[in-house]
Amino acid sequence: MSNVPDPAVTDDLYPNPGLPEHHWRPTDVDPKAERRAERQVATLFGLSAICTVLFVVSYFTFDVGEDWDTIGGFGASNLTLGLALAGALLFIGIGIIQLARKLMADQEIVEYRHPAGSSEADREMALTALNTGIEESGIGRRPLVRNSLLSAVGLVGVTALIPLWDLGPKPNQVGPDKKYDYPGAGIENTIWVEGMRVVRDVTGTPIRPGDLEIGDLINGEPEGIFNGGEDGEPLEGVVLQINKSKGAVVVVRMEPDEIIHGEGRENWAVDGIVCYSKICTHVGCPISLYERTTHHLLCPCHQSTFDLADSAKVVFGPAARALPQLPLGVDEEGYLIATAPFDEPVGPSYWERG
């Protein structure tokens, strides 16, 4: 006896209920209701755009730091940025839901899954179904909804870009009447100035040429890190860390006749002592792995290698340019000093570098 049920008997016992009767929505049969729904959806997208604008305005309006603006005891900047961004995303979400509920087609579509790649006929059918879905969504024939949606989604992207403003001081924002005004401000500047001593990076001890033997490498910093620079004001907090990171140098002594001076740099060394930025020109890692016989300095991050005997030129690795060199001299007390600041920005390349 077969265990396969008889289809006729099965149909009698469990009749196919079929699909329920389709109920038309008001927007499907009433043009006024359809236009009203369009305006509702467009309004939601418009509210999202307004929230994005409020996000940008709040970002530049409310101060943060020691004298924070507050609203109801909360930081005004954080509060308004959070509410504005939440509103921008919320109104887009509600608008899309209303678009799907009231304006997009609500007919059921069945798609059969295949275990392998579809045939050309199936692919053409899928493209046809996709185009049909786009057509039934009404986006093409509803410019008000389409344009408001695109505007809202496009503006929300601004909320991700605006915070990039705080990544660091910019070269055109340095000076007494600019936004940033502290020693070494700006990505093109350091605290190094003419006459500033080169000191050891931890103790701040000044360095005499006689302190270095042939082959020695010392990690150094500008003396202004410890005494505040030209104005004598001590550096603290973020300003201190910025200047320590940008002003770090390596001081190396080698035989004077082993040095290949760059053009115009014949007087930048003192008795075979040269000084270069400690910041790798690839992605900004600090470097000090020195091989004294070859005068090569190796970056531990990505193995960029610089020849300190030849203007710190790149001899291996992904770095695209030599380490900036600091011109050296000796002051009246016999200590190493910078005879000028760096003549190029330190650190990795960026879009405004010439």
Residue pairs with C-beta under 8 A, 6 or more apart in sequence:
19 108
22 107
25 102
25 106
26 33
27 33
27 34
27 37
27 102
27 103
28 34
34 103
37 98
37 102
37 103
38 103
38 142
38 144
38 145
39 144
40 98
40 102
41 95
41 98
41 99
41 102
41 103
41 145
41 148
41 149
42 144
42 145
42 148
44 91
44 92
44 94
44 95
44 98
45 91
45 92
45 95
45 145
45 148
45 149
45 151
45 152
46 148
46 151
46 152
47 87
47 91
48 87
48 88
48 89
48 90
48 91
48 92
48 95
48 152
48 155
48 156
49 88
49 148
49 151
49 152
49 155
51 84
51 85
51 87
51 88
51 91
52 84
52 88
52 152
52 155
52 156
52 158
52 159
53 155
54 80
54 84
54 87
55 80
55 81
55 84
55 85
55 88
55 158
55 159
55 162
56 158
56 159
56 162
58 76
58 77
58 80
58 81
58 84
59 77
59 81
59 162
59 163
59 165
62 68
62 69
62 75
62 76
62 77
62 80
63 69
63 77
64 75
64 77
68 75
68 76
68 77
69 75
69 76
69 77
70 76
71 79
71 80
72 79
84 159
85 159
88 152
88 155
88 156
88 159
89 156
91 152
92 149
92 152
92 153
92 156
95 148
95 149
95 152
96 149
99 137
99 145
99 149
103 137
103 138
103 142
103 145
104 136
104 137
104 138
105 133
105 136
105 137
107 136
109 129
109 133
111 129
114 122
118 126
134 140
138 145
139 145
139 146
139 149
140 146
168 187
169 179
169 180
169 185
169 186
169 187
170 180
170 186
170 187
171 186
171 187
171 188
171 189
171 352
172 178
173 179
173 180
173 185
173 186
174 180
174 181
174 185
174 186
174 189
175 181
180 186
182 239
183 191
183 224
183 228
183 229
183 230
183 231
183 235
183 239
183 243
184 190
184 191
184 224
184 229
184 239
184 242
184 243
184 246
184 247
187 345
187 347
187 350
188 345
189 246
189 341
189 345
190 222
190 243
190 246
190 247
190 341
190 342
190 346
191 222
191 224
191 225
191 229
191 243
191 246
191 247
192 222
192 224
192 247
192 326
192 338
192 341
192 342
193 224
193 229
193 230
193 338
193 341
194 338
194 339
194 340
194 341
195 331
195 337
195 338
195 339
196 222
196 223
196 224
196 229
196 337
196 338
197 206
197 207
197 222
197 223
197 331
197 335
197 336
197 337
197 338
198 206
198 207
198 220
198 221
198 222
198 223
198 249
198 251
198 275
198 326
198 328
198 335
198 336
198 337
198 338
199 205
199 206
199 207
199 220
199 221
199 222
199 223
199 225
199 226
200 207
200 218
200 219
200 220
200 221
201 219
201 220
201 221
201 248
204 221
204 223
204 225
204 226
206 223
206 333
206 335
206 336
207 218
207 220
207 251
207 335
207 336
208 334
208 335
208 336
209 253
209 270
209 271
209 273
209 330
209 334
209 336
211 218
212 218
212 251
212 253
212 273
213 253
214 253
214 254
214 255
214 272
215 253
215 254
215 292
216 252
216 253
217 250
217 251
217 252
217 288
217 290
217 292
218 250
218 251
218 252
219 248
219 249
219 250
219 251
219 278
219 288
220 248
220 249
220 250
220 251
220 275
221 244
221 247
221 248
221 249
222 229
222 243
222 247
222 249
222 338
224 230
224 235
224 243
224 247
225 235
225 240
225 243
225 244
225 247
227 234
228 234
228 235
229 235
235 243
245 279
246 279
246 346
246 347
248 277
248 278
248 279
248 286
249 275
249 276
249 277
249 278
249 326
250 275
250 276
250 277
250 278
250 287
250 288
250 290
250 297
250 308
251 273
251 274
251 275
251 336
252 273
252 274
252 275
252 276
252 290
252 295
252 308
253 271
253 272
253 273
254 272
254 274
254 292
254 295
254 308
254 309
255 272
256 269
256 271
256 272
258 272
258 295
258 309
259 269
259 272
259 274
259 309
260 309
260 310
260 311
261 268
261 269
261 311
262 311
262 325
265 311
265 325
265 327
267 327
268 274
268 325
268 326
268 327
268 328
268 339
269 328
270 328
270 329
270 330
270 336
273 328
273 336
274 308
274 325
274 328
275 325
275 326
275 328
275 336
275 338
276 297
276 306
276 308
276 312
276 323
276 324
276 325
276 326
277 323
277 324
277 325
277 326
277 342
277 346
277 347
278 286
278 287
278 288
279 285
279 286
279 287
279 323
279 346
279 347
279 348
280 286
280 287
280 299
280 301
280 302
280 304
280 319
280 323
280 348
281 304
281 314
281 319
281 320
281 321
281 322
281 323
281 324
281 347
281 348
281 349
282 299
282 301
282 302
282 304
282 317
282 318
282 319
282 320
282 348
283 301
283 302
283 348
284 347
284 348
285 299
285 300
285 301
285 302
287 297
287 298
287 299
287 300
287 304
287 306
288 297
289 297
289 298
289 299
289 300
290 296
290 297
290 298
290 308
291 297
291 298
294 307
295 307
295 308
295 309
295 310
296 305
296 306
296 307
296 308
296 315
297 305
297 306
297 307
297 308
297 312
297 323
298 304
298 305
299 305
299 306
299 317
299 319
302 317
302 318
302 319
303 316
303 317
304 314
304 316
304 317
304 318
304 319
305 314
305 315
305 316
305 317
306 312
306 313
306 314
306 315
306 319
306 322
306 323
307 313
307 315
311 322
311 325
312 322
312 323
312 324
312 325
313 322
314 320
314 321
314 322
320 349
321 349
324 342
324 343
324 344
324 345
324 346
325 342
326 338
326 341
326 342
327 338
327 339
327 340
328 336
328 337
328 338
328 339
329 336
329 337
329 338
329 339
330 336
330 337
331 337
345 353
